[in-house]
Amino acid sequence: MKNEYRLMNDGGSVELDEEVKEALKQEFTKETKAAIMQDLQGEVNKVAKLVADERKKYEDLLKGRISEADFKAYQEKSHTEEEALKARIDDLETKMSRPPSPGPGDGKEDKGPSEEVKAFMKWIREDKQGLGPEELKVMKISDDVSAGYTAPIEMSSQIIKKMEVLSKIRQNVEVITIGGSGIEFPKEGDDTVTVAWDDETLVPGDYKFKMEKWEPKNLRALVTPHKNMLADSMFNLEEYIIRKTAEKYNKKEGPEFISGPGTPARPEGMLTHADVQEQISGDASALTADGIIKLFYKLPEPYVPNSKWLMKRSTVMDIRLFKDQNNQYLWQPSYQAGQPEMLLGKPIIEDPFMPTVAASAYPIIYGDLRASYLIVDRQQMDVQRLVEKYALEGLIGILFWKRTDAQVRNAEAIVKQKVSAT
């Protein structure tokens, strides 16, 4: 290679020829990648050590050297450290995929499933006996020491994303994911701020904050593939488990988000919160146009800009059948492709878990759903592999334990329609 230089017009600067520039760029890229790879390997080793140390603690638990409470406390601390390390690893991998001068085909490549996912799916197919020592090291023991293993975060996230596609509620309310056993949110009192003119007395308000706690409840999903499916390496078992688990969870949690009792075992539904205002329909067993209009204007103004209607499909049909004295339909929804149905200028969300129109039922919710309702998912999902229980049917039980809570956090952001004359 010829090292040729050309003086620039400023008389002092030196410009490298293109061949030298390219060589220096490649050398810089190589050195940068090597440094990042060294850091990356260090973080990976730390994660491996955390998993190995946790397994030792688990062995101490089984041998009675430590209590279950001490093991769980250690495990929660270990998982927090692991998540921080994984975030660092993701950042380093991103830097690795963005060299200073990427050439053709140098973009980020699909790395495929992680070692943890590979080991997990092998365990699903072959049970623990099919795992080697290195594979066992990356498998994380469940918080509940009797529940088996923890599903890889990648898999848990895919199940949650699939549920978001299936659930109208999850698409339209706020959903957050946590790593611990629960979370608290502050809730202001009714009179935290007071105002007064000069000729009035300014009375101090209640500046105390109430804390509301979301404590995810256990929700189980049982997927039972035939053992022949597990033995068939061409069968996409991971996709099947994600799809079926998400479908089962959605069908079970969907009704609770609407009408759940809010007990220690179940979430609170939007219709069951005591402070959500209601508007009667004006008829003992049916909806009326007057009742829907009154419901529309009952919502406080700050929540109108982001408001939506929530009802099931048959309720939409009931409203579309409203007619005037000349037998003309009162509501003509838009037929424009890709546009949601609009009622009084606000979009309609159809949810199959909303109540049907009937006496004393609440078939419609109207308001700012995202401001009103919060769903909290714990990221970790535990999994048990059940063999003997379904042996006669030739099935293998895959039991997922998911933790979810949901509550109305701002009752004035929504209103509900009650089918009643008075």
C-alpha positions in Angstrom: 0.0 0.0 0.0 1.3 3.4 -0.9 1.2 6.1 1.8 0.6 9.1 -0.3 -0.4 12.5 1.1 -1.5 15.7 -0.5 -1.1 19.2 1.1 -4.4 21.1 1.3 -4.8 24.8 0.5 -4.5 25.9 4.2 -0.8 25.1 4.0 -0.6 22.9 7.1 -3.3 20.3 7.0 -2.7 16.9 5.4 -5.3 15.0 3.5 -5.0 11.2 3.2 -5.6 9.5 0.0 -8.7 7.3 -0.2 -6.8 4.0 0.1 -5.2 5.1 3.4 -8.5 6.5 4.7 -10.2 3.1 4.1 -7.3 1.2 5.8 -7.5 3.5 8.8 -11.3 3.1 9.1 -11.0 -0.6 8.9 -8.3 -0.6 11.6 -10.4 1.7 13.8 -13.5 -0.5 13.3 -11.5 -3.6 14.2 -10.1 -2.1 17.4 -13.5 -0.7 18.4 -15.2 -4.0 18.0 -12.4 -5.8 19.9 -12.9 -3.4 22.9 -16.6 -3.8 22.8 -16.4 -7.5 22.6 -14.1 -7.6 25.6 -16.6 -5.5 27.6 -19.5 -7.7 26.3 -17.8 -10.9 27.4 -17.2 -9.5 30.8 -20.9 -8.7 31.2 -21.9 -12.1 30.0 -19.6 -13.7 32.5 -21.2 -11.7 35.3 -24.7 -13.0 34.2 -23.4 -16.5 34.2 -22.0 -16.1 37.7 -25.3 -14.7 39.0 -27.2 -17.8 37.6 -24.6 -20.2 39.0 -24.6 -18.5 42.4 -28.4 -18.6 42.4 -28.3 -22.4 41.7 -25.9 -22.8 44.7 -28.4 -20.9 46.9 -31.2 -23.1 45.7 -29.1 -26.2 46.6 -28.6 -24.7 50.1 -32.4 -24.3 50.4 -33.0 -27.9 49.4 -30.4 -29.0 52.0 -32.0 -26.8 54.7 -29.0 -24.4 55.0 -31.1 -21.4 54.4 -34.8 -20.6 54.7 -37.2 -20.1 51.7 -37.7 -16.4 52.7 -33.9 -15.9 52.5 -33.7 -17.7 49.1 -36.5 -15.5 47.7 -34.9 -12.3 49.0 -31.6 -13.3 47.4 -33.3 -14.3 44.2 -35.1 -11.0 43.8 -31.8 -9.1 44.4 -30.1 -11.4 41.9 -32.8 -10.8 39.2 -32.5 -7.0 39.6 -28.8 -7.2 39.0 -29.3 -9.5 36.1 -31.7 -7.2 34.4 -29.2 -4.3 34.7 -26.5 -6.5 33.2 -28.8 -7.5 30.3 -29.6 -3.9 29.6 -25.8 -3.2 29.4 -25.3 -6.2 27.1 -28.1 -5.0 24.8 -26.4 -1.6 24.6 -23.1 -3.2 23.8 -24.6 -5.4 21.1 -26.2 -2.4 19.6 -22.9 -0.7 19.4 -21.4 -3.8 17.9 -24.0 -3.8 15.1 -23.1 -0.1 14.2 -19.5 0.0 13.1 -18.1 3.5 12.0 -18.1 2.5 8.3 -20.5 -0.3 7.6 -20.1 -2.0 4.3 -22.7 -3.9 2.3 -24.5 -6.4 4.4 -22.9 -5.1 7.7 -26.3 -4.2 9.2 -27.6 -5.8 12.4 -28.2 -9.5 11.8 -30.8 -11.7 13.5 -29.0 -13.5 16.3 -31.8 -16.0 16.6 -33.0 -17.3 20.0 -30.8 -16.8 23.0 -29.1 -19.7 24.8 -31.7 -19.4 27.6 -34.6 -19.8 25.1 -32.9 -22.7 23.4 -32.4 -24.5 26.7 -36.0 -23.7 27.8 -37.6 -25.1 24.6 -35.4 -28.2 24.9 -36.7 -28.6 28.5 -40.2 -28.3 27.2 -39.6 -31.0 24.6 -37.4 -33.4 26.5 -37.8 -32.6 30.2 -34.8 -31.9 32.5 -33.1 -35.2 31.6 -32.5 -33.8 28.1 -30.4 -30.8 29.3 -26.7 -30.7 29.6 -24.7 -29.0 32.4 -24.2 -25.8 30.4 -27.9 -25.7 29.5 -29.0 -26.1 33.1 -26.8 -23.2 34.1 -28.8 -20.7 32.0 -32.2 -22.0 33.2 -33.6 -19.8 35.9 -35.4 -21.3 38.9 -38.8 -20.0 39.7 -39.5 -17.7 42.7 -42.0 -20.3 43.7 -39.5 -23.2 44.3 -42.2 -25.8 43.5 -43.2 -24.2 40.2 -40.3 -25.3 38.0 -38.5 -22.7 35.9 -38.9 -19.1 34.8 -39.8 -18.5 31.2 -37.2 -16.5 29.3 -37.9 -12.8 29.2 -38.0 -12.9 25.4 -40.8 -15.5 25.5 -42.7 -13.7 28.3 -42.6 -10.4 26.3 -43.9 -12.2 23.2 -46.8 -13.6 25.1 -47.7 -10.1 26.4 -47.4 -8.6 22.9 -49.7 -11.3 21.5 -52.2 -10.5 24.3 -52.1 -6.8 23.4 -53.1 -7.8 19.8 -56.0 -9.9 21.1 -57.3 -7.5 23.8 -59.2 -4.3 23.1 -58.8 -3.3 26.7 -55.0 -3.6 26.6 -54.8 -1.6 23.4 -56.7 1.3 24.9 -55.6 1.6 28.6 -52.2 2.1 30.2 -50.2 -1.1 30.7 -46.9 -1.3 32.6 -44.5 -4.1 33.3 -42.7 -4.5 36.7 -40.0 -6.8 37.9 -41.0 -7.0 41.6 -43.9 -8.4 43.5 -46.0 -5.2 43.5 -46.0 -1.4 43.0 -47.6 1.6 44.6 -48.9 4.8 43.0 -49.7 8.0 44.8 -53.3 9.3 44.7 -54.1 12.9 45.5 -56.8 13.7 48.0 -59.9 15.6 46.9 -58.8 19.0 48.1 -55.0 19.2 47.6 -55.2 22.8 46.2 -57.4 25.7 47.3 -57.8 29.2 45.9 -59.3 32.4 47.1 -59.8 36.1 46.2 -58.4 38.9 48.4 -61.8 39.2 50.2 -61.9 35.5 50.9 -60.2 33.3 53.5 -57.7 30.9 52.0 -58.2 27.6 53.9 -55.4 25.0 53.7 -56.3 21.9 51.8 -55.5 18.3 52.5 -52.0 17.8 51.2 -51.7 14.1 52.1 -51.2 11.6 49.4 -53.0 8.3 49.5 -51.0 5.3 48.1 -52.8 2.6 46.1 -51.0 -0.7 45.7 -51.1 -3.0 42.6 -50.3 -6.5 43.7 -50.3 -8.9 40.7 -52.6 -11.8 41.1 -51.7 -15.3 39.9 -53.3 -16.4 36.6 -52.6 -19.8 35.2 -52.7 -21.0 31.6 -52.5 -24.6 30.7 -51.3 -25.6 27.2 -51.5 -29.3 26.4 -49.7 -30.2 23.1 -49.6 -33.9 22.1 -46.3 -35.6 22.9 -45.9 -36.3 19.1 -45.8 -32.5 18.6 -42.9 -32.3 21.1 -41.1 -35.0 19.3 -41.5 -33.4 15.9 -38.5 -31.1 15.5 -40.1 -29.4 12.4 -43.1 -28.3 14.5 -42.8 -24.7 15.7 -43.4 -25.4 19.3 -42.4 -22.0 20.5 -44.8 -20.1 18.3 -47.6 -22.6 19.2 -47.1 -22.1 23.0 -46.9 -18.3 22.7 -50.1 -18.2 20.6 -52.2 -20.6 22.7 -51.0 -19.1 26.0 -51.9 -15.6 24.9 -55.3 -16.7 23.7 -56.1 -18.5 27.0 -54.9 -15.6 29.1 -56.9 -13.1 27.1 -60.2 -15.0 27.4 -59.7 -15.3 31.2 -58.5 -11.8 32.1 -60.8 -9.9 29.6 -64.0 -10.3 31.7 -62.1 -9.2 34.9 -61.0 -6.0 33.3 -64.6 -5.1 32.8 -66.4 -6.6 35.8 -63.7 -8.0 38.1 -64.5 -7.8 41.8 -61.2 -6.3 42.9 -60.5 -9.0 45.5 -57.1 -10.3 46.6 -57.4 -13.0 44.0 -58.8 -11.0 41.0 -58.4 -7.6 39.4 -60.9 -4.8 39.7 -63.1 -4.1 36.6 -64.0 -0.7 35.3 -67.7 -1.3 35.9 -67.3 -2.4 39.6 -65.4 0.6 41.0 -67.7 2.4 43.4 -66.8 5.9 42.3 -67.4 5.6 38.6 -70.5 7.7 37.8 -73.5 6.2 36.0 -76.2 7.6 33.8 -79.6 5.8 33.4 -80.8 4.9 29.9 -84.3 6.1 30.6 -85.9 2.7 29.8 -86.2 -0.3 32.1 -84.8 -2.8 29.5 -83.4 -0.9 26.6 -81.0 1.9 25.5 -82.4 5.2 24.3 -81.0 8.1 22.3 -81.6 10.5 25.1 -79.8 8.2 27.6 -76.7 8.0 25.3 -76.6 11.8 24.8 -76.9 12.4 28.5 -74.1 9.9 29.1 -71.9 11.7 26.6 -72.3 15.1 28.4 -71.9 13.6 31.9 -68.2 13.1 31.3 -66.1 15.9 32.8 -64.7 18.2 30.1 -60.9 17.5 30.7 -61.4 13.9 29.6 -63.4 14.6 26.4 -60.5 15.1 24.0 -59.3 11.5 24.4 -62.6 9.9 25.1 -63.9 6.7 23.5 -67.0 4.4 23.7 -66.6 0.9 24.9 -69.3 -1.7 24.2 -69.9 -5.1 22.6 -70.8 -5.6 19.0 -74.5 -6.4 19.7 -74.8 -3.1 21.6 -73.5 -1.2 18.5 -76.3 -2.9 16.5 -78.9 -1.8 19.1 -77.8 1.8 18.7 -77.7 1.6 14.9 -81.4 0.5 15.0 -82.6 3.7 16.7 -85.2 5.4 14.5 -87.1 8.6 14.5 -90.9 9.1 14.1 -90.5 8.9 10.4 -88.9 5.5 10.7 -85.5 6.9 9.7 -82.3 5.7 11.3 -80.9 8.3 13.8 -77.3 7.2 13.4 -75.5 6.8 10.2 -71.9 5.6 10.9 -69.0 6.2 8.5 -68.4 3.5 5.9 -65.0 4.8 5.1 -62.4 2.0 4.9 -59.9 2.0 7.8 -61.9 4.4 9.9 -63.4 3.4 13.3 -67.1 3.8 13.8 -67.9 7.1 15.4 -70.7 7.9 17.8 -71.2 11.6 18.6 -67.8 12.2 17.1 -66.0 9.7 19.3 -64.6 6.3 18.2 -66.3 3.1 19.3 -64.2 0.2 20.8 -65.9 -3.1 20.5 -65.1 -5.5 23.3 -66.8 -9.0 23.6 -66.6 -9.0 27.4 -68.8 -6.0 27.9 -72.3 -6.8 29.2 -75.3 -7.3 26.9 -78.2 -4.8 26.9 -80.6 -6.0 29.6 -82.4 -4.6 32.6 -80.0 -3.2 35.3 -77.0 -4.0 33.1 -74.1 -1.6 32.2 -73.5 -2.2 28.5 -71.6 1.0 27.7 -68.6 2.8 29.2 -67.6 6.2 27.9 -64.5 8.3 28.7 -60.7 8.5 28.6 -59.9 4.8 29.2 -56.1 5.4 29.3 -56.4 8.0 32.0 -58.8 5.9 34.0 -57.5 2.3 34.0 -54.1 0.7 34.7 -53.0 -2.8 34.1 -49.8 -4.0 35.8 -48.0 -7.1 34.5 -45.1 -8.8 36.3 -42.5 -9.6 33.6 -41.6 -13.0 35.1 -43.7 -16.0 34.2 -43.1 -19.4 35.9 -43.6 -22.6 34.1 -44.3 -26.2 35.1 -44.0 -29.3 32.9 -46.8 -31.8 33.7 -46.2 -35.3 32.3 -48.0 -38.0 34.4 -51.2 -35.9 34.8 -52.2 -36.3 31.1 -50.3 -39.4 30.3 -53.4 -41.5 29.3 -54.3 -38.9 26.7 -50.8 -38.7 25.3 -50.5 -35.0 26.2 -47.9 -33.0 28.0 -49.1 -30.2 30.2 -47.3 -26.8 30.0 -48.6 -24.7 32.9 -47.7 -21.0 32.9 -48.1 -18.8 35.9 -48.6 -15.1 35.0 -49.1 -12.3 37.5 -51.4 -9.4 36.6 -53.4 -6.7 38.5 -55.7 -4.0 37.2 -57.6 -1.2 38.9 -59.4 2.0 38.2 -57.0 4.7 39.2 -59.0 7.7 38.1 -62.8 7.1 38.5 -63.9 10.5 37.1 -62.3 9.8 33.7 -65.1 7.4 32.7 -68.9 7.1 33.1 -71.1 4.1 32.5 -74.7 3.6 31.2 -77.2 1.7 33.3 -80.2 0.2 31.6 -82.9 1.6 33.9 -86.0 3.9 33.8 -85.1 5.5 37.1 
